Amino acid sequence: MSVKGFMIDVQGTLIDDRQKRPIAGSLEAVAALKRRKIPFLLVTNNTKLESARFRDYLRGLGFDFSDGEYLDPLMVLERRLPPSAVAAYGTEPFLQLLRERGYRLEYERPEAVLVSIKEDFDNEEFATMIEAILGGAELVGMHETSLYAKNGRRYPGVGALLKMLSFATGRGYRVVGKPSRPFYDEALRMLRMQDASIGFGDVVMISDDLIGDLKGAAALGMRTALVLSGKIASVEEAETMGQEPEWIAPTVGEWFKSYERGAA
């Protein structure tokens, strides 16, 4: 099976979770794709910075990519959840972005409960979410990450919180970013702007999130590469999670070295 293009996660894959600096080999990997004109897309679950600002930040670190080679949930949010009254949970910068986009923060009678990541969820917030969902509000996640890595510790990601709230209320939920089908469909559409012949089966998805990113990618027929530079600490740990990526490598740089040698 040939490889025609790549989708590459950012946090924990291209940049580290502590200092937000390039992981060894990541700049070179992206530069090699750009130089060889191999289609690629940086697919991130960034919700803390407006898309243009986060693109600029990554370029400031030295990553070479165009606007058409980047996708995050904020770029598709309004198609998935038009501006409305939402009980939103996340960092203050995320809440401010919502206000600027015309969403009204409403915690008593919201139309939707919108969950992103932050460091300090508490039980009172979970109780408010549950009451809103049971009262008819739709549950929506900005993404469905399995784990949230911060300062060397791992916490439940948005995906874990969505499943907890769904179990507590008996209600389903929708996801804006990875690994939702609409997000990956948009990512494929953007890759096809570079090569119209690309299908999911021609794409390798590279990420540090085995459950949140790679499981959904594999379900669509993508090939998957897990890097151990973020959420998952070892091959042994990955094996306990019940998913089997096609490749496992210490870093994206090491994986690309193998790919270029024809060993990956």
Backbone as numpy.savetxt, mean C-alpha at the origin, in Angstrom:
# Nx Ny Nz CAx CAy CAz Cx Cy Cz
7.17 -18.10 -18.00 6.32 -16.90 -18.00 7.20 -15.65 -18.00
7.00 -14.77 -18.96 7.84 -13.58 -19.08 7.42 -12.51 -18.08
8.35 -11.61 -17.79 8.08 -10.45 -16.95 8.15 -9.22 -17.84
7.06 -8.45 -17.88 7.03 -7.25 -18.70 7.03 -5.97 -17.87
6.68 -6.07 -16.58 6.61 -4.87 -15.77 6.62 -5.19 -14.29
6.76 -4.13 -13.50 6.88 -4.26 -12.05 5.98 -3.27 -11.34
5.37 -3.72 -10.26 4.76 -2.84 -9.27 5.62 -2.96 -8.02
6.05 -1.82 -7.48 7.00 -1.83 -6.36 6.44 -1.01 -5.20
6.30 -1.65 -4.07 5.90 -0.97 -2.83 7.00 0.03 -2.45
6.67 0.97 -1.59 7.63 2.00 -1.20 8.11 1.81 0.24
7.21 2.05 1.23 7.63 1.97 2.62 8.02 0.53 2.98
9.21 0.36 3.51 9.69 -0.97 3.89 10.30 -1.73 2.73
10.15 -1.21 1.51 10.69 -1.86 0.32 11.74 -0.99 -0.34
11.39 0.26 -0.65 12.36 1.20 -1.21 12.96 2.10 -0.14
12.15 2.49 0.86 12.67 3.31 1.96 12.38 2.61 3.28
13.24 2.83 4.27 13.09 2.12 5.54 12.01 2.77 6.41
11.50 1.99 7.36 10.40 2.46 8.20 10.85 3.37 9.33
12.15 3.43 9.62 12.64 4.26 10.72 12.99 5.67 10.25
13.95 5.77 9.35 14.47 7.06 8.91 13.84 7.56 7.61
13.05 6.69 6.95 12.44 7.03 5.65 13.51 7.37 4.62
14.61 6.62 4.66 15.71 6.81 3.74 15.81 5.59 2.82
16.48 5.73 1.67 16.57 4.60 0.74 17.24 3.39 1.36
16.64 2.23 1.14 17.23 0.95 1.55 18.31 0.59 0.54
19.35 -0.06 1.01 20.49 -0.39 0.16 20.05 -1.05 -1.15
20.50 -0.49 -2.26 20.21 -1.05 -3.57 18.92 -0.58 -4.21
18.07 0.14 -3.45 16.76 0.51 -4.00 16.87 1.60 -5.07
17.73 2.58 -4.85 17.92 3.63 -5.86 18.43 3.03 -7.16
19.38 2.11 -7.03 19.98 1.48 -8.21 18.96 0.62 -8.95
18.09 -0.05 -8.21 17.09 -0.91 -8.85 16.13 -0.08 -9.70
15.61 1.02 -9.13 14.69 1.87 -9.88 15.41 2.51 -11.07
16.66 2.94 -10.85 17.42 3.55 -11.94 17.63 2.57 -13.08
17.87 1.29 -12.75 18.08 0.28 -13.79 16.82 0.08 -14.62
15.66 0.04 -13.96 14.40 -0.09 -14.69 14.19 1.10 -15.62
14.46 2.28 -15.09 14.28 3.50 -15.89 15.23 3.48 -17.09
16.47 3.12 -16.84 17.48 3.14 -17.91 17.15 2.13 -19.00
16.64 0.98 -18.60 16.34 -0.09 -19.56 14.93 0.02 -20.14
14.20 1.08 -19.72 12.84 1.33 -20.22 11.91 0.15 -19.96
12.07 -0.47 -18.79 11.18 -1.54 -18.35 10.01 -0.89 -17.60
8.77 -1.15 -17.98 7.64 -0.53 -17.29 7.62 -0.85 -15.80
7.40 0.18 -14.98 7.28 -0.02 -13.54 6.37 1.04 -12.96
5.86 0.76 -11.78 4.98 1.69 -11.07 5.29 1.58 -9.59
5.55 2.70 -8.94 5.69 2.73 -7.49 4.28 2.79 -6.90
3.91 1.77 -6.13 2.56 1.69 -5.57 2.67 1.74 -4.05
2.26 2.84 -3.49 2.42 3.06 -2.06 1.07 3.29 -1.40
0.98 2.97 -0.11 -0.23 3.27 0.66 -0.08 4.58 1.43
0.77 5.48 0.95 0.94 6.78 1.57 -0.39 7.50 1.73
-0.67 7.97 2.96 -1.83 8.83 3.20 -1.46 10.04 4.06
-0.18 10.19 4.38 0.24 11.28 5.27 0.55 12.56 4.52
1.01 12.44 3.27 1.36 13.60 2.47 0.53 13.60 1.19
0.16 14.78 0.72 -0.48 14.87 -0.58 0.43 14.20 -1.61
-0.18 13.57 -2.61 0.57 12.74 -3.56 1.76 13.48 -4.16
1.56 14.71 -4.60 2.64 15.47 -5.23 3.79 15.70 -4.26
3.49 15.97 -3.00 4.54 16.19 -2.00 5.32 14.92 -1.73
4.63 13.77 -1.69 5.35 12.53 -1.42 6.19 12.15 -2.63
5.69 12.39 -3.84 6.51 12.16 -5.03 7.78 13.02 -4.97
7.61 14.28 -4.61 8.77 15.17 -4.52 9.75 14.69 -3.46
9.23 14.19 -2.34 10.11 13.67 -1.29 10.94 12.51 -1.82
10.29 11.57 -2.51 11.01 10.42 -3.04 12.04 10.85 -4.08
11.68 11.80 -4.92 12.66 12.30 -5.90 13.82 12.99 -5.21
13.54 13.67 -4.10 14.60 14.30 -3.33 15.58 13.30 -2.76
15.11 12.07 -2.53 15.99 11.01 -2.05 16.83 10.42 -3.17
16.46 10.74 -4.42 17.24 10.25 -5.55 16.52 9.27 -6.46
15.25 8.96 -6.17 14.51 8.02 -7.03 14.10 8.72 -8.32
14.32 8.05 -9.44 14.05 8.61 -10.76 12.77 7.98 -11.32
11.68 8.74 -11.32 10.41 8.24 -11.85 9.56 9.42 -12.26
8.63 9.18 -13.15 7.71 10.23 -13.61 6.42 10.18 -12.80
5.57 11.19 -12.97 4.27 11.19 -12.29 3.46 9.96 -12.69
3.60 9.52 -13.95 2.86 8.36 -14.42 3.40 7.03 -13.95
4.45 7.08 -13.14 5.04 5.86 -12.58 4.85 5.80 -11.07
3.78 6.43 -10.60 3.50 6.51 -9.15 1.99 6.46 -8.93
1.57 5.72 -7.90 0.14 5.64 -7.54 0.00 5.46 -6.04
-0.89 6.24 -5.42 -1.22 6.04 -4.01 -2.73 6.16 -3.81
-3.26 5.79 -2.63 -4.72 5.79 -2.42 -5.36 7.17 -2.54
-4.62 8.23 -2.22 -5.21 9.57 -2.31 -5.57 9.93 -3.74
-4.90 9.29 -4.71 -5.15 9.58 -6.12 -6.45 8.95 -6.62
-6.97 7.98 -5.88 -8.20 7.30 -6.31 -9.33 7.43 -5.28
-9.05 8.12 -4.17 -10.01 8.18 -3.06 -11.38 8.70 -3.50
-11.42 9.80 -4.24 -12.70 10.43 -4.54 -13.55 9.61 -5.49
-12.92 8.72 -6.27 -13.69 7.79 -7.09 -14.31 6.69 -6.25
-13.62 6.28 -5.19 -14.10 5.21 -4.33 -15.06 5.72 -3.25
-14.81 6.94 -2.77 -15.65 7.54 -1.73 -15.72 9.04 -1.98
-16.75 9.51 -2.70 -16.86 10.95 -2.98 -16.93 11.76 -1.69
-16.51 13.03 -1.73 -16.57 13.88 -0.54 -17.94 13.82 0.13
-17.92 13.60 1.43 -19.16 13.39 2.19 -18.83 13.56 3.67
-19.81 13.27 4.52 -19.60 13.33 5.97 -18.98 12.01 6.42
-17.75 12.08 6.93 -17.05 10.85 7.31 -16.50 10.96 8.72
-16.56 9.83 9.44 -15.84 9.69 10.70 -14.47 9.14 10.33
-13.48 10.02 10.23 -12.17 9.64 9.72 -11.18 9.48 10.86
-10.32 8.48 10.73 -9.31 8.18 11.74 -7.96 8.03 11.06
-6.99 8.77 11.55 -5.65 8.72 10.98 -4.82 9.85 11.57
-3.69 10.12 10.97 -2.83 11.21 11.44 -3.49 12.56 11.17
-3.07 13.57 11.88 -3.62 14.91 11.65 -3.37 15.39 10.23
-2.18 15.15 9.64 -2.02 15.54 8.23 -3.03 14.87 7.30
-3.36 13.60 7.57 -4.36 12.91 6.75 -5.73 13.57 6.91
-6.11 13.89 8.14 -7.41 14.54 8.37 -7.46 15.90 7.69
-6.35 16.62 7.71 -6.31 17.92 7.04 -6.45 17.76 5.53
-5.83 16.73 4.97 -5.98 16.47 3.54 -7.44 16.22 3.18
-8.14 15.49 4.04 -9.56 15.24 3.79 -10.35 16.54 3.80
-10.10 17.40 4.78 -10.81 18.68 4.85 -10.57 19.49 3.58
-9.33 19.51 3.12 -8.99 20.27 1.92 -9.68 19.72 0.68
-10.00 18.42 0.70 -10.65 17.79 -0.45 -12.17 17.86 -0.36
-12.71 18.49 0.67 -14.15 18.68 0.75 -14.89 17.68 1.61
-14.17 16.82 2.34 -14.83 15.89 3.25 -15.14 16.62 4.56
-16.30 16.31 5.12 -16.69 16.91 6.40 -16.52 15.87 7.50
-15.70 16.19 8.49 -15.46 15.25 9.58 -16.67 15.26 10.52
-17.33 14.12 10.63 -18.59 13.99 11.37 -18.55 12.67 12.12
-18.65 12.73 13.45 -18.49 11.52 14.25 -19.78 11.06 14.91
-20.87 11.80 14.74 -22.15 11.39 15.32 -23.04 10.69 14.31
-23.17 11.25 13.11 -24.00 10.63 12.07 -23.24 10.61 10.74
-22.12 9.90 10.68 -21.34 9.88 9.43 -21.97 8.97 8.38
-21.66 9.25 7.13 -22.06 8.35 6.05 -21.07 7.19 5.92
-19.85 7.43 6.34 -18.84 6.38 6.26 -17.85 6.54 7.41
-17.31 5.42 7.86 -16.17 5.40 8.77 -14.95 5.11 7.92
-14.00 6.05 7.89 -12.84 5.96 7.02 -11.59 5.79 7.88
-10.92 4.65 7.72 -9.80 4.30 8.60 -8.48 4.34 7.84
-7.54 5.10 8.36 -6.17 5.09 7.91 -5.30 4.72 9.12
-3.99 4.88 9.00 -3.12 4.45 10.08 -2.76 5.62 10.98
-2.61 5.34 12.26 -2.02 6.27 13.20 -1.48 5.46 14.37
-0.74 6.10 15.24 -0.02 5.35 16.27 -0.86 5.04 17.51
-1.92 5.81 17.76 -2.54 5.75 19.08 -4.05 5.56 19.06
-4.55 4.54 18.34 -5.97 4.20 18.45 -6.27 3.79 19.88
-7.48 4.10 20.34 -7.88 3.66 21.68 -9.29 3.07 21.63
-9.69 2.45 22.72 -10.97 1.75 22.76 -12.17 2.68 22.59
-12.05 3.91 23.05 -13.14 4.85 22.87 -13.37 5.13 21.38
-12.29 5.23 20.62 -12.43 5.43 19.19 -13.05 4.20 18.52
-12.61 3.01 18.95 -13.20 1.80 18.38 -14.69 1.73 18.71
-15.08 2.13 19.92 -16.50 2.13 20.29 -17.29 3.10 19.41
-16.73 4.27 19.15 -17.40 5.24 18.29 -17.55 4.70 16.88
-16.51 4.05 16.37 -16.58 3.44 15.04 -17.69 2.39 14.99
-17.72 1.53 16.00 -18.71 0.45 16.01 -20.13 1.00 16.03
-20.38 2.00 16.86 -21.72 2.59 16.92 -22.10 3.19 15.57
-21.17 3.85 14.92 -21.46 4.45 13.62 -21.77 3.39 12.57
-20.98 2.31 12.56 -21.19 1.24 11.58 -22.53 0.55 11.82
-22.83 0.27 13.09 -24.12 -0.35 13.41 -25.28 0.60 13.09
-24.99 1.89 13.08 -26.02 2.88 12.74 -26.19 3.08 11.25
-25.42 2.35 10.44 -25.60 2.41 8.99 -24.45 2.99 8.21
-23.40 3.48 8.87 -22.25 4.04 8.15 -21.47 2.91 7.48
-20.96 3.20 6.29 -20.15 2.23 5.57 -18.73 2.23 6.15
-18.11 1.08 6.22 -16.74 0.95 6.70 -15.79 0.93 5.50
-14.86 1.88 5.47 -13.93 2.00 4.35 -12.51 2.14 4.89
-11.59 1.38 4.33 -10.18 1.50 4.70 -9.40 2.19 3.61
-8.48 3.06 3.98 -7.62 3.70 2.98 -6.71 2.68 2.32
-6.41 1.62 3.03 -5.64 0.50 2.48 -5.88 -0.68 3.40
-5.18 -1.79 3.16 -5.43 -3.00 3.96 -4.10 -3.63 4.37
-3.19 -2.79 4.88 -1.91 -3.31 5.35 -2.13 -4.26 6.53
-1.33 -5.31 6.58 -1.47 -6.27 7.67 -0.79 -5.79 8.94
0.40 -5.20 8.78 1.19 -4.73 9.92 1.62 -3.29 9.69
1.80 -2.56 10.77 2.30 -1.20 10.74 3.61 -1.20 11.50
4.71 -0.94 10.80 6.04 -0.96 11.43 6.44 0.45 11.81
6.87 0.62 13.06 7.26 1.94 13.55 8.33 1.78 14.62
9.47 2.41 14.42 10.55 2.41 15.42 10.92 1.01 15.90
10.99 0.09 14.95 11.42 -1.26 15.28 10.36 -2.14 15.91
9.14 -1.64 16.03 8.03 -2.42 16.58 6.98 -2.62 15.49
6.16 -3.66 15.65 5.11 -3.94 14.68 3.75 -3.92 15.36
2.82 -3.19 14.74 1.49 -2.98 15.29 0.44 -3.46 14.28
-0.81 -3.66 14.72 -1.85 -4.04 13.75 -2.00 -2.97 12.68
-2.00 -3.39 11.42 -2.20 -2.46 10.32 -3.67 -2.17 10.10
-3.97 -1.32 9.12 -5.35 -0.95 8.84 -6.17 -2.18 8.48
-5.57 -3.13 7.75 -6.30 -4.35 7.40 -6.74 -5.13 8.62
-5.87 -5.20 9.62 -6.22 -5.90 10.86 -7.35 -5.19 11.59
-7.32 -3.85 11.60 -8.39 -3.09 12.25 -9.72 -3.26 11.51
-9.66 -3.26 10.18 -10.89 -3.45 9.40 -11.53 -4.80 9.70
-10.70 -5.83 9.78 -11.24 -7.17 10.06 -11.82 -7.24 11.47
-11.19 -6.58 12.43 -11.73 -6.54 13.79 -13.09 -5.86 13.81
-13.19 -4.70 13.15 -14.46 -3.95 13.13 -15.53 -4.71 12.36
-15.13 -5.38 11.29 -16.09 -6.19 10.52 -16.62 -7.34 11.36
-15.72 -8.00 12.10 -16.14 -9.11 12.95 -17.05 -8.62 14.07
-16.73 -7.45 14.63 -17.52 -6.91 15.74 -18.92 -6.51 15.32
-19.08 -6.06 14.07 -20.37 -5.51 13.63 -21.12 -6.42 12.67
-20.45 -7.42 12.12 -21.08 -8.27 11.11 -21.24 -7.58 9.77
-20.54 -6.49 9.55 -20.63 -5.74 8.31 -19.34 -5.90 7.49
-19.46 -5.77 6.21 -18.29 -5.83 5.34 -17.61 -4.47 5.27
-16.60 -4.39 4.41 -15.89 -3.12 4.24 -15.33 -3.04 2.84
-14.97 -1.82 2.43 -14.31 -1.58 1.15 -12.93 -1.00 1.41
-12.04 -1.16 0.44 -10.66 -0.68 0.57 -10.34 0.21 -0.62
-9.68 1.34 -0.35 -9.31 2.28 -1.40 -7.99 1.88 -2.06
-6.95 1.66 -1.25 -5.62 1.38 -1.77 -5.33 -0.11 -1.90
-4.04 -0.45 -1.78 -3.65 -1.87 -1.85 -4.29 -2.63 -0.71
-4.65 -3.88 -0.92 -4.57 -4.67 -2.15 -5.92 -4.79 -2.87
-6.72 -3.74 -2.86 -8.06 -3.83 -3.45 -7.97 -4.02 -4.96
-8.95 -4.69 -5.54 -8.97 -4.90 -6.99 -9.04 -3.57 -7.75
-9.89 -2.61 -7.32 -9.91 -1.34 -8.07 -8.55 -0.63 -8.09
-7.81 -0.69 -6.98 -6.50 -0.05 -6.94 -5.54 -0.75 -7.90
-5.50 -2.08 -7.84 -4.61 -2.80 -8.74 -5.05 -2.66 -10.20
-6.35 -2.54 -10.44 -6.82 -2.29 -11.81 -6.29 -0.95 -12.33
-6.32 0.06 -11.47 -5.79 1.37 -11.86 -4.29 1.29 -12.09
-3.60 0.54 -11.22 -2.16 0.37 -11.40 -1.85 -0.30 -12.74
-2.63 -1.31 -13.09 -2.41 -1.99 -14.38 -2.70 -1.05 -15.54
-3.74 -0.24 -15.41 -4.05 0.73 -16.46 -2.86 1.67 -16.68
-2.23 2.10 -15.59 -1.09 3.00 -15.70 0.12 2.29 -16.31
0.33 1.03 -15.96 1.42 0.27 -16.58 1.19 0.12 -18.08
-0.07 -0.04 -18.45 -0.38 -0.20 -19.88 -0.16 1.09 -20.67
-0.03 2.21 -20.00 0.35 3.44 -20.68 1.81 3.34 -21.15
2.57 2.46 -20.49 3.96 2.25 -20.87 4.11 1.09 -21.85
3.25 0.07 -21.71 3.25 -1.09 -22.62 1.83 -1.63 -22.65
1.14 -1.42 -23.75 -0.28 -1.78 -23.85 -0.53 -3.27 -23.76
0.50 -4.09 -23.92 0.31 -5.54 -23.92 0.36 -6.17 -22.53
0.69 -5.38 -21.51 0.88 -5.94 -20.16 -0.44 -6.38 -19.55
-0.44 -7.58 -18.95 -1.54 -8.08 -18.14 -1.03 -8.40 -16.75
-1.93 -8.71 -15.83 -1.49 -9.02 -14.48 -0.46 -10.16 -14.46
-0.62 -11.13 -15.34 0.29 -12.26 -15.35 1.69 -11.93 -15.80
1.89 -10.72 -16.34 3.21 -10.28 -16.80 3.93 -9.43 -15.76
3.28 -9.21 -14.60 3.77 -8.25 -13.62 4.33 -8.96 -12.39
5.45 -8.46 -11.87 5.96 -8.87 -10.57 5.64 -7.76 -9.57
4.96 -8.12 -8.48 4.71 -7.19 -7.37 5.76 -7.45 -6.31
6.49 -6.41 -5.91 7.56 -6.52 -4.92 7.15 -5.72 -3.69
7.16 -6.35 -2.52 6.70 -5.67 -1.30 7.25 -6.36 -0.07
7.21 -5.62 1.04 7.56 -6.21 2.35 6.32 -6.70 3.09
5.12 -6.48 2.51 3.86 -6.85 3.18 3.30 -8.11 2.53
3.55 -9.23 3.17 3.16 -10.53 2.61 1.65 -10.68 2.52
0.95 -10.30 3.56 -0.51 -10.46 3.59 -1.21 -9.28 2.91
-0.81 -8.06 3.27 -1.52 -6.88 2.80 -1.34 -6.56 1.34
-0.18 -6.86 0.76 0.08 -6.53 -0.65 0.13 -7.76 -1.53
0.95 -8.72 -1.14 1.28 -9.82 -2.04 0.16 -10.85 -2.17
-0.60 -11.08 -1.13 -1.70 -12.03 -1.23 -2.72 -11.55 -2.27
-3.06 -10.26 -2.22 -4.00 -9.72 -3.19 -3.44 -9.71 -4.60
-2.15 -9.43 -4.72 -1.52 -9.44 -6.04 -1.52 -10.84 -6.64
-1.20 -11.84 -5.82 -1.17 -13.22 -6.30 -2.56 -13.67 -6.74
-3.61 -13.22 -6.04 -4.98 -13.60 -6.40 -5.36 -13.10 -7.79
-4.70 -12.04 -8.25 -4.97 -11.48 -9.57 -4.05 -12.08 -10.64
-3.18 -12.99 -10.22 -2.29 -13.64 -11.18 -0.92 -13.03 -11.28
-0.64 -12.01 -10.46 0.70 -11.43 -10.49 1.71 -12.36 -9.84
2.95 -12.26 -10.26 4.03 -12.95 -9.60 4.47 -12.10 -8.41
4.97 -12.71 -7.36 5.21 -11.96 -6.13 6.61 -12.19 -5.59
7.21 -11.08 -5.09 8.53 -11.12 -4.47 8.44 -10.43 -3.12
8.77 -11.15 -2.07 8.77 -10.61 -0.71 10.18 -10.16 -0.35
10.31 -8.93 0.16 11.59 -8.47 0.67 11.53 -8.39 2.19
12.64 -8.72 2.82 12.69 -8.83 4.28 13.27 -7.56 4.91
12.99 -6.42 4.31 13.55 -5.15 4.78 12.53 -4.31 5.53
11.36 -4.89 5.82 10.32 -4.12 6.49 9.56 -4.91 7.51
8.35 -5.35 7.13 7.42 -5.95 8.10 7.76 -7.37 8.50
8.39 -8.12 7.63 8.69 -9.53 7.90 10.18 -9.67 8.15
10.54 -10.34 9.25 11.93 -10.35 9.70 12.77 -11.47 9.11
12.16 -12.56 8.68 12.95 -13.71 8.23 12.12 -14.62 7.34
12.81 -15.50 6.63 12.13 -16.51 5.82 11.26 -17.39 6.71
11.78 -17.76 7.88 11.03 -18.62 8.80 9.73 -17.95 9.24
9.80 -16.64 9.51 8.60 -15.91 9.91 7.59 -15.88 8.77
8.07 -15.67 7.54 7.18 -15.65 6.39 6.47 -16.99 6.23
7.19 -18.08 6.47 6.61 -19.41 6.30 5.47 -19.67 7.27
5.50 -19.03 8.44 4.43 -19.25 9.42 3.14 -18.53 9.04
3.19 -17.64 8.04 2.03 -16.83 7.69 1.16 -17.47 6.62
1.56 -18.61 6.11 0.69 -19.37 5.22 0.61 -18.87 3.80
1.48 -17.93 3.41 1.51 -17.45 2.03 2.85 -17.85 1.42
2.85 -18.08 0.11 4.07 -18.53 -0.55 4.41 -17.63 -1.73
5.18 -16.56 -1.49 5.62 -15.74 -2.61 6.57 -16.54 -3.50
6.65 -16.14 -4.76 7.54 -16.86 -5.68 9.00 -16.67 -5.29
9.31 -15.45 -4.80 10.69 -15.15 -4.41 10.70 -14.50 -3.04
11.78 -14.73 -2.30 12.05 -14.02 -1.04 13.51 -13.55 -1.11
13.72 -12.27 -0.81 15.08 -11.72 -0.85 15.25 -10.75 0.32
16.49 -10.53 0.76 16.72 -9.60 1.87 16.25 -8.18 1.57
16.53 -7.70 0.35 16.17 -6.34 -0.05 15.77 -6.33 -1.52
15.15 -5.24 -1.94 14.79 -5.10 -3.36 16.05 -5.05 -4.21
17.13 -4.45 -3.68 18.37 -4.40 -4.43 18.94 -5.79 -4.68
18.90 -6.64 -3.66 19.39 -8.01 -3.82 18.51 -8.79 -4.79
17.20 -8.56 -4.75 16.32 -9.27 -5.68 16.63 -8.86 -7.11
16.85 -7.56 -7.35 17.12 -7.11 -8.71 18.46 -7.62 -9.22
19.42 -7.77 -8.34 20.70 -8.36 -8.77 20.46 -9.78 -9.29
19.64 -10.53 -8.55 19.32 -11.89 -9.00 18.53 -11.88 -10.30
17.59 -10.94 -10.40 16.78 -10.82 -11.62 17.66 -10.53 -12.82
18.58 -9.60 -12.68 19.43 -9.24 -13.81 20.39 -10.36 -14.20
20.74 -11.21 -13.22 21.59 -12.38 -13.53 20.78 -13.51 -14.12
19.45 -13.36 -14.11 18.58 -14.43 -14.59 18.31 -15.49 -13.57
18.70 -15.23 -12.30 18.52 -16.24 -11.25 17.19 -16.09 -10.54
16.61 -14.89 -10.59 15.33 -14.66 -9.91 14.17 -15.23 -10.71
